[in-house]
Amino acid sequence: MHIAVFGLNHNTAPIEIREKLFISDENLYDVLNSIKTAGISEAVILSTCNRTEIYYCSDNHDKSLDIIFDMLFTYFGIKQDWISNYTYCFQDEDAYKHLFLVASGLDSMVIGEPQILGQVKDAYRTATLQNATGFFLDKTFHKTFNVAKKIRTETRIGYNPISISSMAIELSKNIFGELHKKKILVIGTGEMCEIALKYFKKEGLNEIFIANRTFQHAQKLSEEIIGTPFPFEKMPELLTRVDMVLSSTGSEKPIIDKTLVHSIMKKRKNKPLFFIDIAVPRDVDPEVNNIENVYLYDIDDLKELSQKHLSDRVKESEKAMAIIEEEKVNFTAWLKKLDVKPLITHIIGTVDKTRENEVRKIAHKLKNTDEETLKLIDILTRNIVNKLIHPHISMIKQNEDPVVVDIIKKIFSFEGEDENRMDSGDERE
Amino acid sequence: MNIYLFYIALFFYAISTISYLLCLTVSKKIIGKLGHYFLLTGFFIHLLATFVRYFEAGYTPITNAYESLSFFSLCIACFFLYIKKIYKMEMLGSIFMPVLTIIFIIAFAFPTEIRPLPPLLNSWWLPVHAIFSFIGCAVFLISFFVSVVYLIVENKIKEKRFSPAAARFPSLETLDSVNYQCISYGFIFLTIGIITGSIWASITWGSYWSWDPKETWSLITWIVYAILIHNRLTIGWRGRRTAYMMIIGFFSILISFFGVSFFLGGQHSFI
């Protein structure tokens, strides 16, 4: 049995190709089924915006690849040259090492991002629901989840946020603690604002106020997000009522200056106020940060922090790589134990030796018998022996349960150390 | 008998300290929990020891340096357990536990045997006056450290040096509201301590207030905290300003608590 992966990701293929090969949830069942009926015993398909990968398990690597290519041609109408240009295929060690890397976020565009683990889990769950996985992929994926968890707890790879939005939230939490009782004012309705606001929304904010020069835009965004729209002129009054301000207008000059914030802080009785200014040019005068209990982070501050956190993650990824390397070796050793080929050779070998000995003894006694009879005896015994051991061998081949294999090993007094000798003996024959 | 119980309490405080310090490097929740339970055990044994000493000595054991420091660390443990229950700030354990343990160890540097009570102190006002004053001081000691942490975290956020270490600290708002709790409780205890003290003084010394150094410094401390509370309620002194005031107030307490007893003399110098 070989574990392998075929696929493409953001490093090997441009977005145009990736989106062509994106397998949506609805199609996933069909694709899995078609691969299964075509003869691949185990398969898991992972398809996200950055990658589409098929993990599979088979005896015959080339045949399985052909099946996958056929499926890709029929379902996605891909071109022949895409395969050589944009895809990769790893086998055995490299395949599950790749899966470890993917699941722990080391192969992601933003290194160490945590979502991918959830996506891998979903992909695996979908495959199990379709009965598309078996002993090998089950073990491989469970191992992967363990490795990913180990990396999360033993390294700081996911410790610090990287995206502007999650950093803004992390900072807010450092100032305010839990955010569910807090209020936010959003000035401007740009795309950046909307993305950040969705993150904030997840934290369960108490109230969201949206102010914009074009009131209709504020209304529209409020409906989407469930907030309260306000005309832009209300902004100074709103500042006294909120805890956080997320600003991203297209204004040429700062719309919030030091004098304004000074007067507001008096009215707020110095309750802390956190400005997140993601506009370029800036909406909030940088001097505002010098006022007591006011905190201001502009887009450059956030980007600088992001860079710092990213370099921290890169440092941490070395530790993660060491863990993956170690786990890969462990898993390889474990799989090797499961490899039944030497056992089968051993069984056939010992049984045949006994048979040959017995035939030789009989032939010695039957001195007057002609060649043909002896040949028939040989065939007869061979057939009997083969018939007798066939159920054992097919059981070993079909049932990869290590317990069964262990019992058979004991019956035929097979020891692991013999592996190499048996293998070389096999070749000589 | 009581002294052994004190040693056992110290032992539990010490292992609780070790657990909390370990918490800083190893992020395992179980260690923090252990630290909490060690502290809890230590606290109850300490409380028991104080009662045992009370019965063995026949007076409230807050009369000499050893007893005072021991009782002081008991107050810190008590108030810290209370703060922890409300705000769930395990992390602060790695600051308070070492402080508490060190104070307790210093206590053992002084003579620990039970001595006859000076006749001056033989009064029911002793427990009332001393207990309130000590709890007040313990609360302000906690607020001092909370303020220091506040200033460190605040500076990190202001200077945009937001780092993973800061993420483990409680949020600014939590620290500030702990500080507010500390002023509210501490101020009440301190006030009661001063009032009961002056009533007791009028009974034994014949005058409510005699401007003895300890009385003077207590009054200064009281004024510092009164200003802070007044300004917090009226013009909203929060955050950094509260933290600075708490630090100033604490130094004034240090002078009235230790400075006066050990260096300035006066009527309170028996401690």
Interface residues (C-beta under 8 A of the other chain):
Chain A: T153 R156 Y159 N160 E170 L171 K173 N174 I175 F176 G177 K266 R268 K269 N270 K271 P272 N289 E292 N293 Y295 Y297 D301 E304 L305 D312
Chain B: S27 V153 I157 K158 K160 F162 P164 A166 A167 F169 P170 S171 L172 E173 T174 I235 G236 W237 R238 G239 R240 R241
